[in-house]
Amino acid sequence: MNRRKTVAILGITGRLGPAVAAAFSDWDIRGLSRRLPNADEFQPEPETFALADRQTVATLTGLVDGCDAVVDLIGFSADDARALIDAIANTNQKPAHIVFASSTAECSPGHLGAAESAPHDPDNEYGSGKKDARLYYEEHFAGTVHTLILPRLVAPRDPHRREQAYLEAASTGRVLIPGSGDQRQIIASVSGVADVIVRLCQTPECLPSGMLNVGPPKDVAVEAAVQALIAGAGIRAEMGRHPDPRWRGPHGGGHEPLDTSLLQQTFTDIMWTDPIDEYQKLGRWLAENSSPTERPKPLVRASKKSFTPMRVIDVHGHRRDVVLEQPNAQLQTLGKWLSPAFYVNTGRPCNSLCVYCAVPPHADTKGFTPVESLEPQITSGVSVDCNKAILIGGEPTIYPALFEALDMLREAGLGSDHVIMTNGLRLADASFVDKLIEAGIGTIHLSIDTADPELYSQISRTPGRADQQWLALDNILARPQLNLYIYTCVTRLNGAGIPDLLDKLHDHAQKADRPAPPVVMAFLKPIGDGLTHREKLLPDFQTRAQIARTAAQHAQTLDMTVAFRNLQACLVPELLPYLMDYYFEDYSVDVTTKEPEPYSHNEYWSHVDACSSCEHQTICPGVYRDDQFVLKGEPFQALDANGLRIKTL
């Protein structure tokens, strides 16, 4: 009876390790990692698994003693290689074979397509480290050493989330890739690489010691790979070139051929899975296993941001006709605070990183709006007889030219009744609030999503600042000349806590001897990060209706006014007077021609079958198209004109 062979896998967790372990199904497996395996990774037996640093010689000695082969997936330097060689020297039964996973980083770009025997000249620290490890093994190991020159790898799951950057960039509607996207690269599935490793360990004599280029015989275009990734994640986005030519991301910006002819000749029957299919699976896994409350990394350095002039500005028009039979008086007043008004966009930088942001600053390529670019926005708003501006971002309170922008509005003949949409962090400074009033701010749109400080930290991804929002609220309430309303983005994270939020708002208002401010609850827009993290954030339609009904009932007990956005009337017909779309008439204005045109945000909306015969169709914008794409079922129905003062058909 043949003895089962034993292999030690250094780096048994991660992207490649689990696939390699699975491929050694006929071997006894020992593993080493710096972390415990995740639930969906290979689970070695406790007595054959070492949780230790890669250079711990004593641990390595016990791990490799008696092994037939060692697969080193995490050797990154000569010191790493030396630790393994020292461990082997201490063993009683020494392994005869090492398979070392190196990388095309060992190669200068000019040698990527060369044959296996060509010289390799690394041009970065990672490549130099890999080369040093390879040379140390070749010089000091007495057995066979096969060094695998690996191209970019793709796995159906990757705990390190290397491709997450694409999904985060896609949340802006535009995926950032290096180069033109048509560069061709060899991309290898981890299952194919694992198959090669097993075959080498089964028959180490099939090739002499040395380097072996590993990967499929055909390359793929970077753009096709990234498109497959975001399609698998269920995100719709256009491709765009990253503004920093030095940015590499998960894929480089150039062609990366790799001559794998020796591999194909040696293992003629090896099968490679299609990397496009693997990227689709990876995209699905990333979307389903994302952690929306983790703080994302900036994708574009500030020095590389480049402002793109706006084609249109958006306008809140005041409806000439009262369309509701029984409009809510406080919401009519709120409508007057906000209309007719045009948006002044100060740019996307923000001092928070809200998980639902429709224009996430971490993926922004534009930066702050140059102050000279505000003038076309202002003249466009004046041209359609708006009497106030609504300053938006990002976060307009951190805009370096904020007070210069307010001066420009005054010079344009506009009054001192402007609106600022803010998370309130800077308004915790009472003197800053006074400066805003002096500069012409009359209404504060204050975004507060929760009464729970811990949940605030999760939602904002900016921990520890919840108290600043509530101090900002107190500062505003202490200045009765300011109009105030609260804006709450409703998601699955905070929906159940809305009554607690209303209670806390009511308490603060009572202490200030002020009426509680109206609260506008906007259900999540499936745009930007809201779309990226939709699985964790997006309530279904029935849940939205229940949240709205509960909030309205609780507000009534507190004598507070609530309103709703992004909520269809047919889901809650009894709440019709509390739907904000019935108080505004939104449209856009071309900044060049100054001509009004349909509201630019309409591109995100679509209509369902029930809309065609609904008396509300010219008022209700419909349904976000990605709501329909994500959520199953359509609980919509055509409404008659009940509750409307005028017919809309």
C-alpha positions, -999 to +999 in steps of 0.1 A: +000+000+000+014+034-010+022+058+017+002+091+016+025+119+009+027+150+031+029+187+020+034+218+041+017+249+027+031+282+040+003+307+036-027+283+037-052+312+041-058+341+017-064+341-020-042+313-033-037+291-002-072+276+001-072+266-036-038+249-032-049+231-001-080+218-018-060+206-047-039+184-024-069+162-015-048+130-018-021+143+005-017+149+042-017+186+046+001+209+071-004+246+071+010+279+084-006+313+085-005+345+105-043+342+110-069+316+115-088+304+084-121+320+077-152+297+077-152+293+039-114+285+037-096+252+040-098+240+076-066+220+085-066+198+116-055+217+147-025+195+152-013+202+117-019+239+116+006+265+129-005+301+137+028+319+136+050+344+119+067+333+086+102+336+101+096+315+133+123+288+127+112+265+156+076+264+143+087+258+107+109+230+119+081+210+134+059+218+104+082+206+076+098+177+094+088+145+075+071+164+046+077+154+010+073+189-003+070+224+009+048+250-010+059+285+000+032+310-010+044+338+014+081+341+009+088+378+002+125+382+010+158+364+015+151+364+053+119+345+047+138+319+026+166+317+051+141+309+079+128+279+060+162+266+050+174+269+087+142+250+097+149+222+072+184+219+084+170+211+119+147+183+107+152+146+110+134+138+077+140+166+052+116+175+023+131+170-011+111+195-030+102+232-026+077+250-048+081+287-044+054+312-056+071+342-071+056+368-094+060+387-127+072+415-103+105+396-106+105+407-143+111+441-157+083+451-181+106+444-210+111+408-201+075+398-193+070+380-226+104+364-226+111+327-223+118+311-190+156+313-193+156+351-199+172+373-172+148+390-149+155+425-135+130+436-109+121+473-108+104+475-075+109+464-038+083+436-040+100+421-071+134+424-056+123+406-025+109+378-045+140+375-066+162+374-034+141+346-019+143+326-052+181+330-054+185+320-017+165+288-023+184+279-054+218+284-036+210+267-003+184+240-008+198+206-017+167+193-034+145+204-063+133+240-063+106+251-088+099+288-088+065+298-102+064+331-120+028+340-114+008+367-133-022+384-117-045+360-099-082+358-097-102+338-071-140+335-066-134+349-031-105+370-017-104+379+020-080+407+013-105+423-010-079+435-035-104+443-061-127+462-037-113+495-051-132+489-083-165+485-066-159+517-045-150+537-076-181+522-094-203+537-067-198+571-084-212+556-116-177+555-132-151+527-126-115+540-126-090+518-143-053+524-152-045+530-189-071+527-217-085+494-206-075+476-238-042+465-224-038+427-226-027+407-195-023+371-185-047+365-156-046+331-139-073+315-118-061+302-084-076+268-092-053+265-122-022+275-103-031+250-076-033+223-102+001+232-115+016+231-080+001+196-073+014+182-106+049+195-098+048+180-064+036+147-077+063+145-104+091+169-094+114+152-120+091+164-148+111+197-150+146+206-137+149+231-110+143+266-121+117+292-130+084+283-147+060+309-161+025+299-150-008+309-164-033+302-192-022+304-228-045+333-237-046+368-223-076+390-216-083+428-218-082+446-184-115+464-193-133+431-199-120+417-166-132+448-146-165+448-164-171+412-154-162+421-118-187+449-115-213+430-134-210+402-109-214+427-081-246+439-097-233+474-103-239+495-134-211+519-142-190+533-171-153+528-175-130+558-170-092+563-169-078+570-135-065+606-133-031+595-118-010+578-144+011+562-116-019+545-101-018+508-107-047+494-087-054+457-089-043+458-126-014+476-141-017+502-168+003+484-195+004+452-215+016+422-195+023+392-217+037+360-203+052+332-223+038+300-207+047+277-236+070+255-214+041+249-190+017+240-218+042+216-233+049+199-199+012+196-188-007+193-221-040+185-205-042+212-179-075+231-178-078+267-170-111+283-159-121+314-177-109+345-158-139+364-169-162+339-152-140+340-121-142+378-120-180+376-121-180+352-092-155+374-073-177+405-079-207+386-065-188+375-035-174+410-028-209+425-030-225+398-008-197+399+018-189+436+019-188+454+053-204+487+045-194+503+078-157+499+073-139+532+065-129+531+028-096+542+016-093+573-007-089+561-043-076+594-058-050+616-042-060+653-037-032+664-060-047+643-088-083+655-085-095+675-115-127+696-116-151+690-145-174+719-151-211+712-145-234+710-175-266+718-156-277+730-122-307+716-104-336+737-092-363+732-065-393+750-082-423+761-061-455+746-074-478+772-088-508+749-082-516+733-049-520+697-059-531+683-025-566+687-012-553+688+024-516+699+023-497+700+056-492+736+067-456+731+081-445+713+049-459+741+029-437+764+049-408+740+044-414+742+007-412+780+008-378+777+027-365+756-001-380+771-032-376+786-057-340+778-051-310+764-071-282+742-060-247+755-057-223+725-057-191+732-037-176+698-046-175+663-031-149+665-003-165+658+031-155+654+067-176+623+070-178+591+050-215+581+052-221+545+041-250+555+019-235+585+002-247+591-033-214+609-042-188+592-021-158+615-015-134+586-012-140+577-049-142+613-061-120+625-090-131+661-089-123+677-056-135+711-045-152+733-071-129+762-081-145+794-069-146+809-104-167+779-115-195+790-092-204+820-113-221+799-141-241+781-115-252+814-099-261+831-131-281+801-142-301+802-110-308+839-113-319+834-149-349+813-138-359+837-111-347+818-081-344+840-050-321+818-030-294+791-033-290+757-016-253+750-009-245+713-012-214+691-014-198+669-002-199+690+029-202+727+021-191+739+055-155+727+048-154+744+014-124+767+015-142+795-004-176+791+014-179+827+025-166+840-008-194+820-024-219+836-002-205+870-011-209+861-048-246+853-041-251+887-025-234+905-053-257+886-078-287+904-061-299+874-041-312+878-006-300+866+027-322+835+029-299+808+016-299+771+026-269+750+036-271+712+036-247+700+063-238+671+086-234+697+113-199+688+125-186+723+120-218+738+135-208+725+169-188+757+169-213+784+179-192+812+164-193+795+130-231+793+131-231+831+137-208+837+107-232+817+085-261+839+096-242+871+090-231+858+055-267+851+044-277+816+056-314+815+066-321+777+066-302+748+079-307+713+065-291+692+093-285+656+085-290+633+116-296+596+110-297+581+145-299+588+182-275+559+189-238+571+191-225+536+182-248+534+151-237+569+141-201+557+141-211+528+118-231+549+094-208+579+092-176+557+092-162+586+112-163+573+148-168+594+179-185+625+165-221+619+173-220+645+201-209+672+177-241+667+157-263+672+188-243+702+199-248+716+164-285+711+168-285+729+201-265+758+186-291+761+158-321+759+181-305+787+202-308+810+172-345+814+164-338+835+133-326+803+116-351+779+099-342+743+107-353+709+094-337+675+100-329+652+071-326+615+078-315+589+053-335+557+061-317+524+056-319+489+071-294+501+097-314+528+113-350+522+102-361+506+135-346+534+155-365+563+139-389+566+169-359+570+193-345+597+170-378+616+170-378+614+208-343+628+211-350+656+187-381+665+206-363+666+239-336+689+226-362+713+211-381+713+244-349+722+263-344+751+239-381+762+243-385+758+205-410+737+185-395+705+173-381+709+137-398+690+109-380+657+100-376+647+063-370+610+060-355+601+027-354+564+019-320+553+006-311+562-030-295+532-047-267+554-060-230+556-051-222+538-019-259+532-014-258+510-045-225+494-036-238+483-002-274+479-012-276+443+002-269+456+037-287+490+034-317+488+011-351+481+028-377+464+007-408+483-003-431+468+024-405+476+051-403+512+039-441+516+042-440+501+077-412+524+088-430+554+074-463+545+091-446+539+124-427+572+122-458+592+113-478+577+142-450+583+167-445+619+154-482+625+160-478+616+197-450+642+199-468+669+179-440+667+154-441+669+116-425+643+094-422+641+057-409+615+033-389+614+001-382+585-023-414+568-011-442+561-036-477+573-027-493+540-037-473+523-008-487+547+018-518+565+003-529+576+038-496+596+041-500+615+009-499+650+025-465+641+040-447+632+007-423+660-002-425+654-040-460+670-038-446+703-026-418+708-052-415+709-090-379+700-097-361+707-129-326+715-142-311+745-161-284+743-188-255+765-175-246+775-210-279+783-226-298+790-194-327+770-207-348+749-183-348+711-190-361+680-174-347+673-139-312+656-143-319+632-114-347+616-135-320+594-152-321+573-120-359+568-121-382+546-141-418+537-141-435+504-135-467+490-152-490+505-126-477+540-133-493+542-168-529+545-154-521+563-121-535+598-115-503+607-097-479+599-126-469+635-134-460+642-097-446+609-085-412+604-101-417+566-101-392+540-088-355+541-087-344+518-115-319+500-093-346+495-067-364+474-093-331+457-103-324+446-067-357+442-050-381+414-061-418+420-065-437+452-073-462+461-046-474+491-066-509+500-078-525+528-098-541+554-076-572+575-085-573+612-079-585+609-043-565+633-022-555+655-051-570+689-057-564+687-095-563+658-119-529+652-134-538+630-164 
